[in-house]
């Protein structure tokens, strides 16, 4: 049973890696589609535009490109680290608990990178700081919460020590 549980954890980690790598690929391939999202969120041009928070708006095209590049890089790094963790776990699938724990560390790091993207970049910065939740068009908060929740569940399960 331990091998099957380990295999399931590898699969979950690999699927998180796939989501992140596909997101990065899409953002690179169809740059303009999600770049518009970043522009509108940072500009706060579709929020309630309350004067008390509008000073937070960033309207610089260079800052928009830098933020978008950072998101794409974050997606790539998170996806690649998760993929490396899944690969290392697969290599020690039937190994000792010690070998699995060492291999699992990379997967944990990858999941933490992904969780930070969703919770920090999209929920804290995008939704709260730039008031993205107010936008009827450019509100990605629910999607971010969904991915953050999924990533956290996988992280919690992934860090659970297998019985052996």
Steps between C-alpha positions, in 0.01 A plus 500: 500500500788738574616487137150582377471797738841626391397463139183700565704778662736505203201526269350791696833683499547436128152639430578820694821526295300456181251772593780745571698417187188525284418837656851626425487359146163665433620832639803490274318369192201736530681782677242772439198317643618482859721806471177700473392341828820617672467850352142543622565356846806718561335808350190442714296646214202269547472524878267725699775765470474621858744790548625347827659207311560627148847621596597131484435481124802432281455630146853463366515264199853402604376402846218300340748309284728440799211370711382271222851369439531434872176301502608294198840435658333403828272256314798348317710461812212355702410258222857389440575450870179298544588294192851439638346393831265256326792361301716453810212338688438262209866398502476387865144369480584174676787642703538548873311764690825696531554499120139602439520782758812638331335485158175647634679816617522631143128442448423684821711794384317503166159494666605785729605706195164433332305573817688828540407602145130445558477635855753783490499622140137443407306510828701740718649731238252474213173454682562703812769758425380578148134434589459246219195357678309818407539449126207342317731408209852442635425324829711187530461461877274193490729322256801586717322375814414177320858438390637603840263258671590216263871567546466517879308170509768331289771653720332378818457150360845498341671586828317222689754227574418165344452205728758230450 
